[in-house]
Amino acid sequence: MTSARDFLVRGLFAGLFAGLAAFGVAYVVGEPSIDAAIAIEESAGSGHDHADEPTASDGAAATEVPRSLQATAGLLTGTMIAGVTLGGLVGVLSALALGRFGRLSVRGVSLSLATIGFVSVSLLPFVAYPPNPPAIGDPDTIGTRTALYFIMLAISIIAAVTAIVVGCRLASRWDPWYATLSAVGGYLLVTLTAVALLPSYSEVPADFPATVLYEFRAASLIIQLTLWATLGIVLGELLHRLQRRTATRVAEPDYAEQTL
């Protein structure tokens, strides 16, 4: 008999693997665009007044984390924390959702939850407020921009949870295909309406290279896709093996009793 703890442990392991995969993609695909954006920022600020630079008396305030450490240990730490956190969450949700997604197997359930997570947590907020490279952004508006992003994130997650609940209830009355289409349509209606109504902002300078901006945003989305896809696939396989092992253990005593 499997428990929620079994799902949680396997979710954490899957998240660990997903974090490593996301780190590899981020290091290979994402870091070059960040380096290019930082180079643009440094070249644009090379002519600033040196009176504004921190002096030796500033001490620790002038200390910065080396770029090489940010791109390696810092990046790995961030992707691992994100992967393990999401993995544990999706693992527990898989235990709760098993048997409630129609005839989907445990692999299908975990992959479906990972897909829903990618769309609601990463894709829709990305569409509403795409990330900008380090060279772009007004420090005075960072609070407003962060608040708007989390508002969109909250709307997307709440709409996704509501769509799942409504879709499961409609599936008991309608054909599952039409119930799924209705749930997806309702989610898109709510989230796209929110995207249209929420304030928008654009702080990209006219002279900023479009290629660097595109590469940075594409890399950000690819990293998120790698994280969620790896999590869904690995977790599905781990849970499938757990389910098969449990079924074998249950069948063994029955076989022994029949031989006696």
Secondary structure, DSSP 8 states (H G I E B T S, - for coil): ---HHHHHHHHHHHHHHHHHHHHHHIIIIIHHHHHHHHHHHHHHTTTS-GGGS--GGGGGGG----HHHIIIIIHHHHHHHHHHHHHHHHHHHHHHHTTTSTT--HHHHHHHHHHHHIIIIIIHHHHHS----TT---GGGHHHHHHHHHHHHHHHHHHHHHHHHHHHHHHTTS-HHHHHHHHHHHHHHHHHHHHHHS-------TTS-HHHHHHHHHHHHHHHHHHHHHHHHHHHHHHHHHHHHHHHHHHHHHHHHHH-
